[in-house]
Amino acid sequence: MSIGAALAAVDAQMALNAFFHGSRVPLPVGAVLEAQRKPRYLDKGSEMLLEQERPQGAPPRYETWYMVDDPCDVTRMGGGDDYVYEVAPRAPVTAANYDWLSRIHGRRGDVPSWALKDDPEARQYARNYWAGAPLDDDPQREWLTSTVEILRETRCPPAEQARRFAARTRAREARQARWREENL
């Protein structure tokens, strides 16, 4: 996806005004919250790589709130689902494709975390992340912004969450079977 297409995706999602954030702690409805301004690494090597490949104008990930466009995707993106909120961005929004971050994490089996920044494949994955490039037909889009307003608490309906999980599991198993067929 080109930068222009990524910006169009941001504009389209902004028009829908439907962003969600998951948290492990309660957040005050109505509050306008700024992102932390200090690194909080779950995986320092992956985050350092993303920072190295971050395009000019995109915010550092550690200075943003992540948002998704579907409350059922909060846990899929690694967020807490104890509390799920509909949020409104109050600062510029950047779109990215979380699938590529998952691929970067997958490289850790082949490349030590501290060496990811020098791995050409991982570097391309990072550029694809920031460009919002598609990886498959079910992208895990993540939206980043430095400031959000907490609009209301919400939840993904449990039946819908179970249905989506089963569908993703079937799709993943089919991809793995195709890969084994082609490569083994």
C-alpha positions in Angstrom: 0.0 0.0 0.0 1.4 3.4 -0.9 1.6 6.3 1.6 -1.3 7.9 -0.3 -3.4 4.8 0.1 -2.5 4.6 3.8 -3.6 8.2 4.2 -6.9 7.5 2.4 -7.5 4.5 4.8 -6.9 6.9 7.7 -9.4 9.4 6.2 -12.0 6.7 5.6 -11.7 5.4 9.2 -11.8 8.9 10.6 -15.1 9.5 8.7 -16.5 6.4 10.4 -15.4 7.7 13.8 -15.0 4.1 15.1 -11.8 3.5 16.9 -11.3 1.2 19.9 -8.6 0.7 22.5 -8.2 -2.2 25.0 -6.8 -1.8 28.5 -6.0 -3.9 31.5 -6.9 -1.0 33.8 -10.0 1.1 33.9 -9.8 4.5 32.1 -12.1 7.5 32.9 -14.8 8.0 30.3 -14.6 11.6 29.0 -10.9 11.9 29.8 -8.5 13.1 27.1 -5.3 11.1 27.6 -1.8 11.8 26.2 0.5 8.8 25.4 3.5 8.2 27.6 6.6 9.8 26.3 9.0 7.1 27.2 9.8 3.8 25.6 7.8 0.8 26.9 9.2 -2.1 25.1 7.6 -5.5 25.0 10.4 -6.6 22.6 13.2 -4.0 22.5 14.7 -5.4 19.3 11.5 -5.3 17.3 10.6 -1.8 18.6 14.1 -0.5 17.8 13.8 -1.8 14.3 10.5 -0.1 13.8 11.9 3.1 15.1 14.9 2.8 12.7 12.6 2.3 9.8 9.9 4.8 10.9 9.1 7.2 8.0 9.5 10.9 8.5 6.3 12.4 9.9 5.2 9.1 11.6 5.1 9.2 15.4 7.4 6.9 17.4 5.3 3.9 18.5 6.2 4.5 22.2 4.6 7.9 22.0 1.2 6.7 20.8 -2.0 5.0 21.8 -2.8 2.1 19.6 -6.4 1.9 18.2 -8.2 -0.7 16.2 -11.3 -0.3 14.0 -13.3 -3.2 15.6 -13.7 -3.9 19.3 -13.3 -7.6 18.6 -9.7 -7.0 17.3 -8.4 -5.6 20.6 -6.9 -8.9 21.8 -5.8 -9.9 18.3 -3.6 -6.9 18.4 -2.1 -7.8 21.7 -4.1 -5.4 23.8 -5.8 -6.0 27.1 -9.5 -6.8 26.9 -10.4 -6.3 30.6 -11.7 -2.9 29.5 -12.5 -2.0 25.8 -13.2 1.6 25.0 -14.5 3.5 22.0 -12.0 6.3 21.6 -11.7 9.4 19.5 -8.3 10.5 18.3 -7.4 14.1 19.3 -4.1 14.2 17.3 -3.0 13.1 13.9 -3.5 9.4 13.1 -1.1 7.0 11.4 -2.2 3.7 10.0 0.0 0.6 10.1 -0.4 -3.1 9.4 0.3 -5.1 12.6 0.7 -8.4 10.5 4.2 -7.2 9.7 5.1 -6.7 13.3 4.0 -10.3 13.9 6.4 -11.3 11.1 9.2 -9.3 12.7 8.5 -11.2 16.0 8.7 -14.4 14.0 12.2 -13.6 12.7 13.5 -13.8 16.3 13.7 -17.6 15.8 16.3 -16.9 13.0 17.8 -13.7 14.2 18.6 -12.6 17.7 16.4 -9.7 18.8 19.3 -7.3 19.1 20.4 -8.0 15.5 17.0 -7.4 13.9 18.0 -3.9 12.9 20.7 -5.4 10.6 18.5 -8.2 9.1 17.3 -7.2 5.5 14.2 -9.3 5.7 13.2 -7.8 9.1 13.9 -4.3 7.8 11.6 -4.8 4.8 8.9 -6.1 7.2 9.3 -2.9 9.2 8.9 -0.7 6.1 5.8 -2.7 5.2 4.4 -2.2 8.7 4.7 1.6 8.4 3.4 1.6 4.8 0.3 -0.4 5.8 1.2 -2.9 3.1 -1.2 -5.9 2.8 0.1 -9.3 3.9 -3.1 -11.3 3.4 -6.8 -10.9 3.0 -7.4 -10.3 6.7 -5.1 -7.4 7.7 -4.6 -6.5 11.3 -4.7 -2.7 10.9 -3.5 -0.7 13.8 -4.0 3.1 14.1 -1.6 5.2 16.1 -2.2 8.6 17.7 -0.6 10.5 20.6 -3.9 11.7 22.2 -7.3 10.0 22.6 -10.6 10.9 24.2 -12.3 8.0 26.0 -15.9 8.0 24.7 -17.4 5.0 26.3 -16.8 1.5 27.5 -17.8 -1.3 25.1 -17.2 -5.0 24.5 -16.9 -7.5 21.7 -19.9 -9.8 21.8 -18.6 -13.2 23.1 -20.3 -15.2 20.3 -18.8 -12.9 17.7 -15.3 -13.2 19.3 -15.6 -17.0 19.3 -16.7 -17.0 15.6 -13.9 -14.8 14.5 -11.3 -16.8 16.5 -12.5 -20.0 14.8 -12.4 -18.5 11.3 -8.9 -17.1 11.9 -7.7 -20.5 13.2 -9.1 -22.3 10.1 -7.5 -19.7 7.8 -4.1 -20.0 9.6 -4.3 -23.8 9.4 -5.1 -23.6 5.7 -2.1 -21.2 5.1 0.2 -23.5 7.0 -1.0 -26.6 5.1 -0.4 -24.7 1.7 3.1 -23.7 2.9 4.0 -27.3 3.9 2.7 -28.6 0.6 4.8 -26.1 -1.4 7.9 -26.2 0.7 8.3 -29.7 2.2 
